[in-house]
Amino acid sequence: MAAAMRTSVHEGGGVRVSVTKSRTQPLSMACANGMFALPRALVSQNKLRFRRDGFDLDLCYLHPRVIVMGYPAVGMEFVYRNPRSEVVRFLEARHEDKYFVYNFCSERERRYPVSVFSDRAACYPIEDHNVPTFEQLTAFCEHAAAWLNADPDRVVALHCKAGKGRAGMMACMLLVRMQYANSAAAAIERYNRVRVRDLRGLTVISQRKWVRYYEQLLLMRPQQSSPTVRPPNEPGFLMTELVIRNSLTGVAPPKLLLRVYQLDNASDSKTLRHKAEGYEQFSLREEICGSVLIEFKRLQCEGCRTQKHFKIWFNTAFITPDADSGHVVFTRSDMDWVAKDKKKRRIPAAMELEMVVEPNP
């Protein structure tokens, strides 16, 4: 065991230094780190890596007390992802027993026993490129806030598979919850600046929207109430029509496959509520409540193949239907899957999805 300097950096600018015992890096691991540096760097893509004190990890300090990292891998993934043993060594060396790890992977093969991190770990499964239920996100933020508030030296480490979308979304919410960022926009800006080289960190539209939703949820709390943040009251509506407006002119509209899903608070998974084929107008009578996904795919080869068109996530607690018509309008800026259509050939800038709802009877 070798002596090491342990540094605690606090928001106020104070620095606390103490001498602790840390695990030295085994020679075999040092050789492996050098051998696998290139594949790990390639998998990291635009994400910044932590290269210091003998470590080379896909990891960053978003805040002195909030770490975001890639999945701590074992088996063959060890070659190109963070080696789990190195992540453990990193956390033990720098933070001893003052860390807690949060896993946001929904994939069963990416779950591990909490004993891996000395029983200081929890899993809040979120489907890749999607969003959590409000039960999940408030439970996570309150648990992490309680852990951090109990001791100024404590830190949290958040990861999904790549350590970018799901972990970044939840980290931004935590920054807002802990007042480490004064707004959702500031939290996302910090994440994009600190986690990646090209400012393209949290890029999934719905995940950015969910950070803003969480900020609104904090603002909705009565000042005199308990500091604990609870899920919002999610009203129910009857969805009766979906209409795509201002699509491409001069060409026949593509035939589309519509799917409407709803997140289940009990199981954290999405349930298919409606499925239909059509062009630009869809009539339905579907009860919706909570977090809802409207997904359109283009049908090709007479339905034998589909291609992503656009999708929109929203929560019924944060929509305001027109009082007279019941219309809710979503613009291109609300749509996922449109980022690669930079010239707006598939999804024009003015295109909108108009949803018509009625209050639940």
N, C-alpha and C positions, 0 to 999 in steps of 0.2 A: 504494500500500500504506500502511496506517495502523498506527501502533503500538498495541498492545493489552496490557492486563494479563492474564497467564495465571496462574490460581490452581490449585494442587494441594491438595486437602483429603485428609487421611489419617485413618484410624480413631482414631489416638491423639490427635487433636485438633490436630496441627500443621498449619500453613498455610504453603505455599511460594509466593511470588509472584515472577514474572519478567516482563520486558518482551519480547514477541515481536511479529513482524509478522503481521498477519492480513489476510484479504481483506475489503475494505469491501463493503457490500451495494450492488449496482448499483441506480440509480434505478428502472429498469424493474422489477426484482424487488421493490423496496419498494412500488411502485404495485400490482403484482400481488398482493402479500401483503395489502394493504389491501382490494383488490377481492374477493379470495376468502376473506376472514376468516370470513364467515358460513357458506358451505358447508363449510369445513373444520371449523368449530366444531360444526356439525350432525352431520357424519360422526363426529367424535370422541365424540359422545354424552356418557357419564359420565366419560370419561377427562380427566385434567388435562393442560393444555398448557404448554409451556415458552415463556413470553413475556418475553424479556429480551435486552438487547444487540442489538436489531434483529431478533431471531428470533421466529417464531410457529410452533411445531412441536408435533405430537402426540408428545410425548416427555417422559420423566421420568428423573431420577437415582434409581434404587431404592437405590443406595449410591453414594458418591463415585466408585466404580470400575465400576459396573454401570449401563448405560443401557438402558432399554426404550422402544421407539418403534414408530410405525406404519410401514407399507411406504413406502420411498423411491420415489416414483412419477415416471413420465414420461408424455407424451402427455396424453390427456384427463383422466386421473386426477390430474394436476397440480392441477386445479381444486379438488379436495376432499380430497386426501391430501397427505402431506409431499412437497414438490418435491424430487426427487433432488439437484438442484444446491444447494439450501439445506441439505440434510443433509450433503453433502460440505463445504460452506462452514462449517457449524457444527462438524463434527469437526476440520477442519483448523485453524480459528481457536482452538478451545479445547484441542485435544489434539495438534496437529501430526501427527507420525508415530507417536504412541503409542496408537493405537486399532486395534481389530479388530472387524469387523462379522460377525454370524452371522444367516443367513437361514433361517427354519424353514418357509417356504412350500413346499408340495408341488406347487402349480399351476405348470405349465411356463412360463406367461407371466409369472410373478413371479420367475423366475430371471434373473440378470444376470451379465455377466463380472466376475471378481474385480478386473479393472483399474479398474472404476468407483471402487473404494476403494483404489487404489494397491496392488493385490494383497494387501490385508489384509482378506480376506473368505472365508467358507466357507458352504456350504449343507448343512443337515441336514433333509431334507424330512419333514414330518409332516402327515398329513391333517387338515384343519380339524375342530375339535371332537373330536379323537381323541388318541392317545398314541403315543410313539415306541417303537421296540424298545430293549431294554437295551444292545444293541451301540451304537446311536445315542447314547443319553443318556450312557453312560459315555465314549464317544469325545469328545463335545462337552465334558463337564465336565473331562476330563483336558486337552484342548487349551486350553480357556479358562484353567484353573488354571496350566498351564505358561506361557502368555502373561503372565498377571498376576504370577506369581511371579518372572519374569525381570527386572522393573523396577517399582519402586513407583509410577512415574508413569503406567503403562499402564492403559488402560480397555478395556472391551468394550461393544459396542452390539448389542442383540438385537432382532430384529423378526420378525413374521409378517405377515399382511395388516393386521389391525386393531391389532396390537401389544398384545394383551390375553391371549388364552387360551394359545396355543402358546408364545409368547415369555415370557409370565408364568410358565408351568409350568417352563420351562427356566431362567429367571432365579432362581426360588425354589430349584431344585436347586443352582444355582451358589452361591447365598448359603450354603446348608448345606455344600457342598463346601469353600468358602473360609473357613468358620467366621465369616462375616459375620452369620449368624443361628445361634442355638444349637439350633434344632430346626426340623423341617418346619413345625410350627404357627406358630412365630415368623416364619419366612420368609413364609408365606402371609399372616399378619396384617400384616406390614410392606408387602407388595405391595398388599393391599387398601386400606391406609391411604394409601400414597404415590401409587399409579397412578390411582386413581379418586376421585370425590367421595362416592359413596354406599356405600363399603366392599364393593361387588359387583365385585371384580376377577377373581379366579380362581374362577369359578362352576361350571365343568364338573366333576362329581363324580369322574369317572375321572382327570382331570388332577390334581386335588388328591390322589387316591389314589396316583398315580405319584410325587408329591413325597414322600409318606410311605414308599412302597416304597424310594425312593432313600436316605432316611434310614436305613431298616432295613439296606440293603445296606452302608452305611458302618459301621454297628454290627456287622455280621457279619464284618468283616475281622479276622483275627488281629493282635493288637497288634504282633507281631514281624515282620510281613510288610512288603513294599514299600509305600510310601505310595500307589502307583498303585491306583486303584479299577477293578476288572475286572467284566464282566458276571457275574451269578450262575449257578450250575449250575441249569438249568431241567429238572426231572424231567418225564417223560412219564406220562400217565394215559390210561385208556380211559373215556371218558364214556358212560354207559349209560342215564341217565334224567334228565329235567328235569321238575319238578313245580311248578306255581304254587299256593301255599297262601294261605289267608285272603283270597281275592279277594272281590269284592262279593257280598253275600248277597241273596237275594230276587230276583235278576235272572239271566237266562241269561248265562253267560260269553261274551265275544266270541270269534269265530273268529280265530285268530292265524296269522301267517306267522312261522315261526322260521328264523333264519339263524345259523349258527355260523361265525365266521371265525378265522383264525390269522395273526398277523403273521409275515412272512417276514424273517428277519434278513439274508438276502442282498440282497433287493430293497427293503426298507423299505416294502413294500405288503402289504395283507391279502389272504388267499386264502380263498375260500369252501370250507368243509369239509363243511357239512351244510345241507340245506334241507328244510323240512316244513311242513305245515299241520295245525292241530289246535286244541284248546281249552285245557286246563290240564295235560295230561300228555303227554309226548313220550318215546318209547323210541327209542334210537339206539345205535350202537356206533361211536364216533368217537375215534380217537387224537388227543390234544391235547398240546401241549408249548409252553412259553413264554407269550407274550402272546396271550390268547384273548378274543374278543368274542362274547357271546350277545345276539342282537338279536331283539326281538319287535315286530311291527307288526300292527295290527288290519286285518282284511280287510273291506272295505265294497263295496256294490254287487255282491255275488256275486263278489268277487275282482277287480273291474275297477279298484279304487282301494285304496290302503293309507294308514294313518295311524299315526304313531309311538305305540307303547305304552310300552316301556322297553327299555333296553339296559344291559349290565353288562360292563365290562372287568375282567380279572384276569390275573395272571401265575402260572404253576404253581409258581414258586419260593417264593411267599408264601401259598399256601393249605395248610391242614392238615385233610385229610379225617378224619372220625371213624374211629378204628382198627377198630371192629367193622362199621359199616354203610357206610363210604365216603362218607357224606353231607357236603356242604359247603353251608351255608345263607347266602344273600345276602339282606339286608333292604332296605327302601325306601331307606335311606341309602346303599346301594351303587349305586343306579340313576340313570342319566342319563335325560333326557327327562321327568322327573316334576316339575320345578321349577314349571311353570305350573299344575300341578294343586294349587293351594294349599289348596283345601277337601277334598282327598283323595277326590274323588268317583270318579275313574277308578282311582287306585292307593291303596287304603286304607293307613292307617298301619301296620297289622299284616301287610300282604302280604309274602310271602317267595318267593324262588325257591330250591328245593331241587335241588341237583345231586348225582347219584350217580356216583362214579368208582371204577375199579379200577386197581391198579398195572399198568403196561404189561407184557404177557407177555414 
